[in-house]
Amino acid sequence: MVLIGASILSADFSNLKEELKKAEEAGVDFFHVDMMDGHFVPNISMGIGIAKHVKKLTSLPVEVHLMVENVDLFINEFKDMDYISFHIEAVKFPFRIINKINEIGAKPIVALNPATPIGRIEYILDEVYGVLVMTVEPGFAGQKFIPIMVKKIRKLKSMIVEGGHDVKIFVDGGINTETAPLAVKAGADAIIAASAIFGKEDIKEAVKALRESVGGENEIDRII
């Protein structure tokens, strides 16, 4: 089954507890928390406290997505998290980062910006739990899915299968009922949506629509 992650980037922070509860009851599989430093990406969002607060408010797994330059500085702050995603573009020594994440008991996920070749992570695939493929330029919610990323997901899936790697593909950026099927058909194991969940009046119906969308066929083989 394809996993659905709810990114709180589009949640109503004035009513976060209720928003998380609605998403949890709607059947999402995990929550995704973006942490931006204003340097690696041109935006600032959600500090350490928000991620810890979310963890206290839910029984579901929580993934922290570190969109920061100094990854080393933040890892130990997230000992209670289930997954920690870091960008390959931000680190010089990925094996060290992976080891640090494992040491605190979280599962490491390596993230790739849209223009970053998958060859950058070839030699760490056996060391990570997952690969987070960004299908928009990171930093802002509500962006449109970049269609050519479907080919990237497909290529990554082939690399994983041919190499016998036990690693999951997460896809984040512009995910909705139209783009989710593209990502899943190309090989995604998990999709992460923000405005397609929290931006809707009825969160339960929004999650249901996403589930249904990835269970059907889609006529866009030309992109793949």
N, CA and C of each residue as an Amber inpcrd file, in Angstrom:
protein
   672
   0.8310000  -1.1880000   0.0000000   0.0000000   0.0000000   0.0000000
   0.8770000   1.2530000   0.0000000   0.4780000   2.2010000  -0.8100000
   1.1940000   3.4750000  -0.8630000   0.9240000   4.2570000   0.4190000
   1.9760000   4.7870000   1.0210000   1.8330000   5.5800000   2.2350000
   1.5280000   7.0350000   1.8880000   0.6970000   7.6680000   2.7000000
   0.3730000   9.0720000   2.5030000   0.8680000   9.8670000   3.7050000
   1.7260000  10.8320000   3.4290000   2.2280000  11.7120000   4.4780000
   1.5580000  13.0650000   4.3700000   1.1690000  13.6120000   5.4970000
   0.5320000  14.9290000   5.5180000   1.5530000  15.9700000   5.9560000
   1.8840000  16.8720000   5.0630000   2.8220000  17.9410000   5.3790000
   2.0910000  19.0710000   6.0850000   2.5430000  19.4180000   7.2910000
   1.8370000  20.4350000   8.0610000   2.1390000  21.8520000   7.5750000
   2.9090000  21.9800000   6.5130000   3.2490000  23.2980000   5.9830000
   1.9940000  24.0950000   5.6170000   0.9240000  23.3800000   5.2540000
  -0.3130000  24.0630000   4.8690000  -1.3950000  23.9790000   5.9440000
  -1.0360000  23.4810000   7.1240000  -2.0110000  23.3470000   8.2030000
  -2.3140000  24.6990000   8.8410000  -3.4320000  24.7740000   9.5340000
  -3.8130000  25.9650000  10.2810000  -3.1190000  25.8930000  11.6430000
  -2.0660000  26.6760000  11.8210000  -1.2680000  26.5890000  13.0370000
  -1.9880000  27.1390000  14.2640000  -3.0390000  27.8920000  14.0380000
  -3.8140000  28.3870000  15.1700000  -4.7020000  27.2980000  15.7540000
  -4.8200000  26.2030000  14.9970000  -5.6640000  25.0850000  15.4280000
  -4.9700000  23.7730000  15.0930000  -3.6600000  23.7140000  15.3580000
  -2.8480000  22.5930000  14.9080000  -3.2980000  21.2530000  15.4900000
  -3.6080000  21.2330000  16.7590000  -4.0270000  19.9810000  17.3920000
  -5.2220000  19.3650000  16.6830000  -6.2050000  20.1860000  16.3620000
  -7.4000000  19.7010000  15.6830000  -7.0940000  19.2990000  14.2430000
  -6.2150000  20.0410000  13.5950000  -5.8330000  19.7110000  12.2230000
  -5.1610000  18.3410000  12.1620000  -4.2430000  18.0930000  13.0950000
  -3.5630000  16.8020000  13.1440000  -4.5490000  15.6740000  13.4280000
  -5.4690000  15.9400000  14.3310000  -6.4720000  14.9250000  14.6800000
  -7.3240000  14.5600000  13.4740000  -7.7430000  15.5770000  12.7270000
  -8.5620000  15.3260000  11.5350000  -7.7900000  14.4920000  10.5070000
  -6.5340000  14.8330000  10.2960000  -5.7230000  14.1030000   9.3260000
  -5.4860000  12.6750000   9.7820000  -5.2570000  12.5080000  11.0760000
  -5.0350000  11.1740000  11.6200000  -6.2920000  10.3160000  11.4510000
  -7.4410000  10.8860000  11.7610000  -8.7010000  10.1650000  11.6170000
  -9.0360000   9.8990000  10.1500000  -8.5040000  10.7400000   9.2680000
  -8.7480000  10.5540000   7.8310000  -7.9180000   9.4140000   7.2530000
  -6.8990000   8.9800000   8.0150000  -6.1290000   7.8180000   7.5820000
  -4.7680000   8.0960000   6.9830000  -4.1890000   9.2740000   7.2610000
  -2.8150000   9.4870000   6.7790000  -1.8780000   8.5510000   7.5430000
  -0.7330000   8.2720000   6.9760000   0.1880000   7.3040000   7.5720000
   1.2900000   7.9360000   8.4070000   1.6240000   9.1840000   8.1010000
   2.6510000   9.8740000   8.8780000   2.5310000  11.3760000   8.6480000
   3.1820000  12.1400000   9.5230000   3.2160000  13.5950000   9.3620000
   4.6180000  14.0340000   8.9470000   4.6500000  15.0430000   8.1130000
   5.8830000  15.5620000   7.5310000   6.0590000  17.0030000   7.9970000
   7.1980000  17.2970000   8.6230000   7.4630000  18.6310000   9.1440000
   8.6790000  19.2260000   8.4380000   8.4700000  20.3190000   7.7260000
   9.5550000  20.9890000   7.0160000  10.2560000  21.9860000   7.9240000
  11.5750000  21.9000000   7.9830000  12.3520000  22.8730000   8.7340000
  13.2740000  23.5920000   7.7570000  13.0580000  24.9020000   7.5860000
  13.8160000  25.6960000   6.6260000  14.6150000  26.7730000   7.3540000
  15.8270000  27.0320000   6.8770000  16.7170000  27.9590000   7.5800000
  16.8890000  29.3190000   6.9060000  16.2730000  29.5140000   5.7460000
  16.4310000  30.7890000   5.0440000  17.7450000  30.9110000   4.2930000
  18.5510000  29.8580000   4.3120000  19.8430000  29.8420000   3.6160000
  19.8610000  28.7380000   2.5490000  19.6040000  27.5150000   2.9750000
  19.5550000  26.4240000   1.9950000  18.3750000  26.6280000   1.0430000
  17.2690000  27.1180000   1.6000000  16.1070000  27.5080000   0.7940000
  15.7400000  28.9450000   1.1770000  15.1310000  29.6890000   0.2660000
  14.8300000  31.1100000   0.5290000  13.5650000  31.3150000   1.3620000
  13.4590000  30.5980000   2.4580000  12.2880000  30.7300000   3.3170000
  12.6660000  30.2330000   4.7060000  11.9070000  30.6280000   5.6960000
  12.1130000  30.1530000   7.0630000  10.8030000  29.5550000   7.5500000
  10.8640000  28.3720000   8.1110000   9.6350000  27.7610000   8.6320000
   9.9450000  26.8060000   9.7610000   9.0140000  26.6470000  10.6360000
   8.9610000  25.6260000  11.6670000  10.2810000  25.2350000  12.3070000
  10.4880000  25.7280000  13.4850000  11.6870000  25.3880000  14.2260000
  11.5760000  24.0490000  14.9340000  12.5420000  23.7890000  15.7670000
  12.6380000  22.5240000  16.4810000  11.4080000  22.2810000  17.3430000
  10.9200000  23.3400000  17.9790000   9.7830000  23.2030000  18.8820000
   8.5270000  22.6950000  18.2070000   8.2910000  23.1140000  16.9740000
   7.0890000  22.6760000  16.2540000   7.1170000  21.1660000  16.0220000
   8.2560000  20.6530000  15.5820000   8.3690000  19.2170000  15.3360000
   8.1230000  18.4270000  16.6160000   8.6950000  18.8840000  17.7130000
   8.5070000  18.1940000  18.9940000   7.0560000  18.2750000  19.4420000
   6.4160000  19.3950000  19.1690000   5.0130000  19.5740000  19.5310000
   4.1370000  18.6040000  18.7350000   4.4040000  18.4970000  17.4380000
   3.6450000  17.5730000  16.5980000   3.7980000  16.1460000  17.1120000
   5.0130000  15.7820000  17.4860000   5.2760000  14.4300000  17.9790000
   4.4470000  14.1260000  19.2270000   4.2590000  15.1250000  20.0770000
   3.4830000  14.9400000  21.2970000   1.9890000  14.8300000  21.0130000
   1.5540000  15.4210000  19.9050000   0.1290000  15.4760000  19.6020000
  -0.3830000  14.2930000  18.7910000   0.5050000  13.4380000  18.3150000
   0.0660000  12.3240000  17.4730000   0.7520000  11.0230000  17.8420000
   0.0880000   9.9320000  17.5280000   0.6790000   8.6090000  17.7230000
   1.2840000   8.0920000  16.4230000   1.1100000   8.8660000  15.3490000
   1.6440000   8.4690000  14.0500000   3.1320000   8.8210000  13.9460000
   3.8570000   8.1610000  13.0410000   5.2600000   8.5170000  12.8170000
   5.3900000   9.9600000  12.3360000   6.4930000  10.5910000  12.7050000
   6.7560000  11.9680000  12.2820000   8.0980000  12.0200000  11.5580000
   8.0860000  12.6390000  10.3890000   9.3070000  12.8250000   9.6020000
   9.6770000  14.2950000   9.6110000  10.9180000  14.5970000   9.9220000
  11.4130000  15.9650000   9.8620000  12.2700000  16.1090000   8.6110000
  11.9400000  17.0860000   7.7910000  12.6600000  17.3380000   6.5490000
  13.5740000  18.5420000   6.7590000  14.8580000  18.2860000   6.8920000
  15.8260000  19.3420000   7.1620000  16.2700000  20.0220000   5.8630000
  15.6760000  21.1640000   5.5940000  16.0910000  21.9790000   4.4550000
  17.0060000  23.0710000   4.9930000  18.1720000  22.6260000   5.4640000
  19.1090000  23.5160000   6.1390000  20.5280000  23.2760000   5.6370000
  21.3780000  24.2760000   5.8100000  22.7740000  24.1380000   5.3950000
  23.5920000  23.3230000   6.3980000  23.4260000  23.6080000   7.6780000
  24.2230000  22.9450000   8.7080000  23.4510000  21.7920000   9.3450000
  23.3530000  20.7040000   8.6200000  22.5790000  19.5500000   9.0710000
  23.0800000  19.0250000  10.4160000  24.3930000  18.9860000  10.5840000
  25.0100000  18.4760000  11.8140000  24.4620000  19.1320000  13.0760000
  24.1530000  20.4080000  12.9760000  23.7410000  21.1730000  14.1480000
  22.3770000  20.7590000  14.6920000  21.5690000  20.1290000  13.8540000
  20.1820000  19.8900000  14.2360000  19.8250000  18.4430000  14.5600000
  20.6090000  17.5000000  14.1180000  20.2330000  16.0950000  14.2590000
  19.9090000  15.7070000  15.6990000  20.7580000  16.0630000  16.6380000
  20.5450000  15.6610000  18.0320000  19.2920000  16.2780000  18.6470000
  18.7480000  17.3060000  18.0240000  17.5330000  17.9350000  18.5390000
  16.2840000  17.1160000  18.2320000  16.4380000  16.1230000  17.3590000
  15.2640000  15.3750000  16.9090000  15.3120000  13.8990000  17.3130000
  15.7310000  13.6510000  18.5370000  15.8690000  12.2760000  19.0220000
  14.5410000  11.5320000  19.0900000  13.4350000  12.2630000  19.1870000
  12.1310000  11.6210000  19.3150000  11.4610000  11.3570000  17.9700000
  12.0640000  11.8190000  16.8980000  11.4470000  11.6770000  15.5840000
  11.6580000  10.2690000  15.0110000  10.7850000   9.9010000  14.0950000
  10.8660000   8.5700000  13.4900000  11.7550000   8.5690000  12.2560000
  11.6790000   9.6460000  11.4720000  12.4790000   9.7660000  10.2480000
  13.1030000  11.1570000  10.1950000  14.3190000  11.2200000   9.7060000
  14.9610000  12.5140000   9.4740000  15.4870000  12.5310000   8.0400000
  15.0000000  13.5040000   7.2760000  15.4480000  13.6620000   5.8920000
  16.4690000  14.7870000   5.8100000  17.5510000  14.5360000   5.1100000
  18.5720000  15.5620000   4.9000000  18.8800000  15.6520000   3.4120000
  19.3090000  16.8050000   2.9660000  19.5920000  17.0020000   1.5410000
  21.0310000  16.6440000   1.2160000  21.2080000  15.8450000   0.1820000
  22.5550000  15.4540000  -0.2460000  23.3380000  16.6970000  -0.6760000
  22.6340000  17.7190000  -1.1660000  23.3050000  18.9410000  -1.6210000
  23.9100000  19.7470000  -0.4630000  23.4560000  19.4610000   0.7640000
  23.8810000  20.2590000   1.9120000  25.0000000  19.6240000   2.7250000
  25.4020000  18.4040000   2.3760000  26.3940000  17.7160000   3.2100000
  27.6090000  17.2730000   2.3920000  28.7640000  17.3330000   3.0250000
  29.9910000  16.8620000   2.3950000  30.2750000  15.3990000   2.7300000
  29.7950000  14.9770000   3.8960000  30.0960000  13.6310000   4.3700000
  28.8010000  12.9020000   4.7440000  28.0670000  12.4230000   3.7480000
  26.7580000  11.8150000   4.0040000  26.7870000  10.5960000   4.9140000
  27.8580000   9.7970000   4.8600000  27.9080000   8.6200000   5.7240000
  27.9210000   9.0330000   7.2040000  28.5820000  10.1250000   7.5120000
  28.6150000  10.6180000   8.8860000  27.2250000  11.0530000   9.3370000
  26.5320000  11.7330000   8.4620000  25.1750000  12.1850000   8.7750000
  24.2580000  10.9910000   8.9990000  24.3550000  10.0130000   8.1230000
  23.5310000   8.8080000   8.2420000  23.8050000   8.0980000   9.5660000
  25.0680000   7.9710000   9.9090000  25.4300000   7.3230000  11.1740000
  24.8660000   8.0810000  12.3680000  24.9180000   9.4020000  12.3280000
  24.3920000  10.2200000  13.4220000  22.8900000  10.0140000  13.5870000
  22.1980000   9.9680000  12.4670000  20.7470000   9.7680000  12.5130000
  20.4210000   8.3910000  13.0850000  21.1510000   7.3790000  12.6470000
  20.9410000   6.0330000  13.1760000  21.2210000   5.9760000  14.6800000
  22.2450000   6.6940000  15.1040000  22.6390000   6.6740000  16.5160000
  21.5650000   7.2260000  17.4440000  20.7630000   8.1700000  16.9710000
  19.7100000   8.7180000  17.8350000  18.4040000   7.9240000  17.7220000
  18.4110000   6.8810000  16.8950000  17.2470000   6.0070000  16.8060000
  16.2340000   6.3560000  15.7380000  16.5680000   7.3120000  14.8680000
  15.6760000   7.6670000  13.7680000  16.1310000   6.9540000  12.4920000
  15.2630000   6.9660000  11.4760000  15.6030000   6.3550000  10.1970000
  16.0180000   7.4500000   9.2150000  17.1780000   7.2930000   8.5770000
  17.6690000   8.3310000   7.6640000  17.0320000   8.2600000   6.2710000
  16.6770000   9.4250000   5.7710000  16.1480000   9.5550000   4.4170000
  16.9660000  10.6400000   3.7210000  17.4730000  10.3550000   2.5350000
  18.2470000  11.3460000   1.8040000  17.3420000  12.0180000   0.7760000
  17.3840000  13.3460000   0.7290000  16.5290000  14.1190000  -0.1760000
  17.3220000  14.6640000  -1.3620000  16.6270000  14.7720000  -2.4870000
  17.2370000  15.2710000  -3.7250000  16.4130000  16.4230000  -4.2790000
  17.0660000  17.5460000  -4.5490000  16.4030000  18.6360000  -5.2570000
  16.1190000  18.2110000  -6.6950000  15.1740000  18.8650000  -7.3660000
  14.7890000  18.4520000  -8.7220000  15.9370000  18.2880000  -9.7110000
  16.9030000  19.2030000  -9.7000000  17.9790000  19.1530000 -10.6920000
  19.1650000  18.2890000 -10.2690000  19.1050000  17.6970000  -9.0880000
  20.2200000  16.8740000  -8.6050000  20.1380000  15.4670000  -9.1950000
  21.1810000  14.9970000  -9.8670000  21.1690000  13.6560000 -10.4670000
  21.1210000  12.5740000  -9.3920000  20.4520000  11.4790000  -9.6840000
  20.3560000  10.3910000  -8.7050000  21.7030000   9.7070000  -8.4940000
  22.6400000   9.9200000  -9.4120000  23.9740000   9.3560000  -9.2400000
  24.6640000   9.8410000  -7.9880000  24.2400000  11.0000000  -7.4610000
  24.8360000  11.5590000  -6.2570000  24.6330000  10.6530000  -5.0390000
  23.5890000   9.8030000  -5.0830000  23.2820000   8.9740000  -3.9040000
  23.5050000   7.4830000  -4.1490000  24.0960000   7.1520000  -5.2820000
  24.2610000   5.7440000  -5.6570000  24.9450000   4.9160000  -4.5730000
  25.9630000   5.4830000  -3.9460000  26.7690000   4.7020000  -3.0070000
  26.2790000   4.7580000  -1.5620000  25.1470000   5.4240000  -1.3420000
  24.6000000   5.4010000   0.0160000  23.2240000   4.7440000   0.0720000
  22.7760000   4.1840000  -1.0300000  21.4440000   3.5850000  -1.0690000
  21.2820000   2.4420000  -0.0700000  22.3560000   1.7180000   0.2050000
  22.2580000   0.6140000   1.1690000  22.2670000   1.1080000   2.6090000
  22.5170000   2.3920000   2.7990000  22.6450000   2.9350000   4.1550000
  21.4210000   3.7160000   4.6170000  20.5260000   4.0580000   3.7080000
  19.3780000   4.8870000   4.0720000  18.0730000   4.0910000   4.0390000
  17.1030000   4.5960000   4.7840000  15.7760000   3.9800000   4.7940000
  14.9890000   4.3660000   3.5450000  15.2040000   5.6080000   3.1060000
  14.4420000   6.0790000   1.9670000  15.1270000   7.1960000   1.2110000
  14.5910000   7.5000000   0.0410000  15.0370000   8.6220000  -0.7820000
  13.8300000   9.5300000  -0.9840000  13.9980000  10.7960000  -0.6530000
  12.9340000  11.7790000  -0.8290000  13.1980000  12.5670000  -2.1090000
  12.3750000  12.3330000  -3.1120000  12.5140000  13.0250000  -4.3920000
  11.6460000  14.2790000  -4.3630000  12.2880000  15.4330000  -4.4650000
  11.5490000  16.6890000  -4.5210000  11.0500000  16.9100000  -5.9450000
   9.7520000  17.1070000  -6.0790000   9.1670000  17.3130000  -7.3980000
   8.7660000  18.7810000  -7.6130000   9.2590000  19.6340000  -6.7130000
   9.2150000  21.0960000  -6.8830000  10.5280000  21.6120000  -6.3000000
  10.8620000  22.8560000  -6.5960000  12.0210000  23.4570000  -5.9340000
  11.6430000  23.6810000  -4.4760000  12.4170000  23.1970000  -3.5300000
  12.0150000  23.2540000  -2.1310000  11.9600000  24.6720000  -1.5680000
  11.0780000  24.8430000  -0.5670000  11.0280000  26.1190000   0.1290000
   9.6500000  26.7290000   0.2940000   8.7200000  26.3820000  -0.6000000
   7.3960000  26.9870000  -0.5350000   6.3120000  25.9690000  -0.8630000
   5.1820000  26.0740000  -0.1780000   4.0310000  25.2100000  -0.4490000
   3.2570000  25.7530000  -1.6460000   2.4520000  24.9000000  -2.2480000
   1.5570000  25.3330000  -3.3170000   2.1650000  25.4070000  -4.6990000
   3.3880000  24.8900000  -4.8730000   4.0150000  24.9200000  -6.1960000
   3.5010000  23.7850000  -7.0820000   3.6860000  23.9580000  -8.3820000
   3.2370000  22.9430000  -9.3290000   4.2820000  21.8490000  -9.5070000
   3.8210000  20.6380000  -9.5660000   4.6260000  19.4400000  -9.8090000
   5.4020000  19.6000000 -11.1150000   6.7010000  19.3030000 -11.0920000
   7.5270000  19.3780000 -12.2960000   7.4200000  18.0430000 -13.0450000
   6.7810000  18.0060000 -14.1920000   6.4820000  16.7440000 -14.8810000
   7.6840000  15.8450000 -15.1490000   8.8330000  16.4280000 -15.4900000
   9.9930000  15.6080000 -15.8370000  10.4860000  14.7880000 -14.6530000
  10.0510000  15.1330000 -13.4520000  10.4540000  14.3780000 -12.2640000
   9.8980000  12.9570000 -12.2700000   8.8620000  12.7260000 -13.0770000
   8.3280000  11.3660000 -13.2120000   9.4090000  10.4420000 -13.7650000
  10.1680000  10.9460000 -14.7340000  11.2700000  10.1560000 -15.2980000
  12.3480000   9.8940000 -14.2540000  12.5700000  10.8730000 -13.4170000
  13.5830000  10.7230000 -12.3720000  13.1780000   9.6410000 -11.3670000
  11.9080000   9.6460000 -10.9890000  11.4110000   8.6250000 -10.0600000
  11.5390000   7.2400000 -10.6890000  11.1700000   7.1400000 -11.9690000
  11.2560000   5.8660000 -12.6730000  12.7140000   5.3740000 -12.7390000
  13.6280000   6.2700000 -13.0210000  15.0470000   5.9260000 -13.1100000
  15.5810000   5.4810000 -11.7480000  15.1680000   6.1840000 -10.6940000
  15.5910000   5.8220000  -9.3440000  15.0520000   4.4450000  -8.9710000
  13.8060000   4.1880000  -9.3230000  13.1980000   2.8850000  -9.0260000
  13.9820000   1.7670000  -9.7030000  14.3760000   1.9920000 -10.9420000
  15.1600000   0.9880000 -11.6680000  16.5010000   0.7520000 -10.9920000
  17.1420000   1.8220000 -10.5430000  18.4170000   1.6970000  -9.8530000
  18.2720000   0.8760000  -8.5730000  17.1900000   1.1130000  -7.8540000
  16.9360000   0.3960000  -6.6050000  16.6920000  -1.0880000  -6.8580000
  15.8580000  -1.3760000  -7.8320000  15.5090000  -2.7760000  -8.1350000
  16.7090000  -3.5320000  -8.6860000  17.3900000  -2.9340000  -9.6550000
  18.5420000  -3.5970000 -10.2730000  19.6860000  -3.8010000  -9.2850000
  19.8060000  -2.8930000  -8.3210000  20.8820000  -3.0160000  -7.3330000
  20.5070000  -3.8370000  -6.1220000  19.2400000  -4.2530000  -6.0530000
  18.7910000  -5.0500000  -4.9240000  18.7740000  -4.2800000  -3.6140000
  18.5320000  -2.9780000  -3.6780000  18.5410000  -2.1410000  -2.4800000
  17.1800000  -2.1760000  -1.7770000  17.1990000  -2.2060000  -0.4790000
  15.9650000  -2.1680000   0.3130000  15.7370000  -0.7350000   0.7650000
  15.1510000   0.0640000  -0.0890000  14.9700000   1.4870000   0.1990000
  13.6570000   1.9670000  -0.4130000  12.9600000   2.8470000   0.3010000
  11.6700000   3.3490000  -0.1480000  11.8210000   4.6990000  -0.8460000
  10.9360000   4.9610000  -1.7830000  10.9310000   6.2440000  -2.4840000
   9.7820000   7.1060000  -1.9660000  10.1390000   8.2710000  -1.4250000
   9.1650000   9.2640000  -0.9850000   9.1440000  10.3790000  -2.0250000
   7.9660000  10.9220000  -2.2920000   7.8590000  12.0100000  -3.2690000
   7.1220000  13.1780000  -2.6320000   7.7090000  14.3630000  -2.7610000
   7.1690000  15.5540000  -2.1070000   7.2160000  16.7450000  -3.0470000
   6.0660000  17.4300000  -3.1910000   6.0230000  18.6430000  -3.9950000
   4.9370000  18.6170000  -5.0510000   3.9300000  19.4500000  -4.8970000
   2.8690000  19.5240000  -5.8990000   2.0160000  18.2690000  -5.9870000
   1.9470000  17.5240000  -4.8950000   1.1800000  16.2760000  -4.9110000
  -0.3030000  16.5470000  -4.7050000  -1.1030000  16.0260000  -5.6270000
  -2.5630000  16.1110000  -5.5300000  -3.1540000  14.9040000  -6.2450000
  -4.4450000  14.8930000  -6.4710000  -5.0790000  13.7190000  -7.0830000
  -4.6720000  13.5080000  -8.5370000  -4.1140000  14.5200000  -9.1780000
  -3.6610000  14.3710000 -10.5600000  -2.2120000  13.9050000 -10.6380000
  -1.3800000  14.4030000  -9.7410000   0.0520000  14.0820000  -9.7980000
   0.4380000  12.8600000  -8.9750000  -0.3270000  12.5640000  -7.9280000
  -0.0130000  11.3980000  -7.0950000   0.0400000  10.1020000  -7.9040000
  -0.9320000   9.8590000  -8.8120000  -0.8660000   8.6290000  -9.6080000
   0.3820000   8.5470000 -10.4860000   0.8650000   9.6930000 -10.9630000
   2.0760000   9.7150000 -11.7820000   3.2740000   9.2460000 -10.9670000
   3.3840000   9.7840000  -9.7630000   4.5120000   9.4380000  -8.8980000
   4.4750000   7.9600000  -8.5150000   3.2940000   7.4700000  -8.1840000
   3.1550000   6.0740000  -7.7480000   3.4010000   5.1110000  -8.9030000
   2.8740000   5.4410000 -10.0570000   3.0740000   4.5740000 -11.2140000
   4.5460000   4.5110000 -11.5950000   5.2770000   5.5940000 -11.3430000
   6.7110000   5.6430000 -11.6540000   7.5470000   4.8920000 -10.6290000
   6.9520000   4.6130000  -9.4440000   7.6920000   3.8360000  -8.4520000
   7.6770000   4.3380000  -7.0360000   6.9430000   5.4190000  -6.7430000
   6.9160000   5.9660000  -5.3890000   6.2300000   5.0090000  -4.4160000
   6.8000000   4.9050000  -3.2250000   6.2100000   4.1100000  -2.1510000
   5.4130000   4.9790000  -1.1920000   5.7270000   6.2650000  -1.1700000
   5.0470000   7.1960000  -0.2780000   4.9310000   8.5540000  -0.9480000
   3.7770000   9.1910000  -0.7810000   3.5650000  10.5250000  -1.3260000
   3.2840000  11.4760000  -0.1660000   3.7530000  12.7050000  -0.3070000
   3.5920000  13.7080000   0.7480000   2.8160000  14.8880000   0.1770000
   1.7180000  15.2210000   0.8160000   0.8650000  16.3070000   0.3320000
   0.6450000  17.3330000   1.4330000   0.5940000  18.5900000   1.0300000
   0.3640000  19.6880000   1.9790000  -1.0010000  20.3080000   1.7120000
  -1.0720000  21.1730000   0.6920000  -2.3280000  21.8640000   0.4040000
  -3.4200000  20.9210000  -0.0940000  -3.0350000  19.7670000  -0.6510000
  -4.0340000  18.8020000  -1.1230000  -4.7310000  18.1050000   0.0370000
  -4.2090000  18.2970000   1.2490000  -4.8420000  17.7400000   2.4510000
  -5.3350000  18.8720000   3.3460000  -4.4020000  19.6540000   3.8760000
  -4.7700000  20.6950000   4.8210000  -5.3750000  21.9260000   4.1480000
  -5.2250000  22.0160000   2.8310000  -5.8070000  23.1510000   2.1310000
  -7.2550000  22.9230000   1.7290000  -7.7930000  21.7710000   2.0700000
  -9.1680000  21.4340000   1.7190000 -10.1020000  21.6070000   2.9220000
 -11.3550000  21.9190000   2.6480000 -12.3220000  22.1000000   3.7310000
 -12.5770000  20.7850000   4.4610000 -12.6770000  19.7080000   3.7140000
 -12.9500000  18.3930000   4.3030000 -11.6930000  17.5310000   4.1770000
 -10.9240000  17.4430000   5.2420000  -9.6560000  16.7030000   5.2230000
  -9.8910000  15.2170000   4.9810000 -10.9420000  14.6930000   5.5550000
 -11.2400000  13.2640000   5.3800000 -11.4780000  12.9350000   3.9140000
 -12.2620000  13.7670000   3.2530000 -12.5440000  13.5480000   1.8300000
 -11.2890000  13.7580000   0.9870000 -10.4470000  14.6890000   1.4050000
  -9.2120000  14.9680000   0.6650000  -8.2790000  13.7680000   0.6940000
  -8.1200000  13.1680000   1.8650000  -7.2570000  11.9880000   1.9910000
  -7.8610000  10.8090000   1.2300000  -9.1670000  10.6730000   1.3170000
  -9.8530000   9.5950000   0.5890000  -9.6280000   9.7360000  -0.9160000
  -9.7250000  10.9590000  -1.4070000  -9.5230000  11.2100000  -2.8380000
  -8.0960000  10.8680000  -3.2650000  -7.1210000  11.1930000  -2.4070000
  -5.7330000  10.8470000  -2.7120000  -5.5540000   9.3400000  -2.7590000
  -6.1270000   8.6400000  -1.7940000  -6.0370000   7.1780000  -1.7620000
  -6.6170000   6.5770000  -3.0350000  -7.7830000   7.0590000  -3.4050000
  -8.4470000   6.5290000  -4.5990000  -7.6490000   6.8380000  -5.8580000
  -7.0180000   8.0010000  -5.8920000  -6.2780000   8.3950000  -7.0880000
  -5.0830000   7.4880000  -7.3520000  -4.4300000   7.0050000  -6.2990000
  -3.2450000   6.1690000  -6.5050000  -3.6060000   4.6940000  -6.6690000
  -4.9110000   4.4210000  -6.6140000  -5.3250000   3.0350000  -6.8070000
  -5.7660000   2.7640000  -8.2260000  -5.8030000   3.8090000  -9.0660000
  -6.2950000   3.6390000 -10.4240000  -5.2220000   3.8110000 -11.4780000
  -5.6080000   3.6550000 -12.7120000  -4.6950000   3.7990000 -13.8440000
  -4.6420000   5.2650000 -14.2780000  -3.6150000   5.6160000 -14.9770000
  -3.4990000   6.9880000 -15.4690000  -2.8760000   6.9750000 -16.8600000
  -3.4470000   7.7590000 -17.7220000  -3.0330000   7.7510000 -19.1180000
  -1.9480000   8.7780000 -19.4240000  -0.8120000   8.7190000 -18.7420000
   0.2440000   9.6730000 -19.0470000   1.5720000   8.9660000 -19.2490000
   1.5330000   7.8330000 -19.9090000   2.7450000   7.0590000 -20.1500000
   3.7590000   7.8600000 -20.9660000   3.2760000   8.8320000 -21.7050000
   4.1760000   9.6170000 -22.5530000   5.2130000  10.3710000 -21.7100000
   4.8430000  10.7460000 -20.4840000   5.7630000  11.4650000 -19.6090000
   6.8080000  10.5030000 -19.0590000   6.3500000   9.2710000 -18.7580000
   7.2650000   8.2630000 -18.1940000   8.1440000   7.6930000 -19.2810000
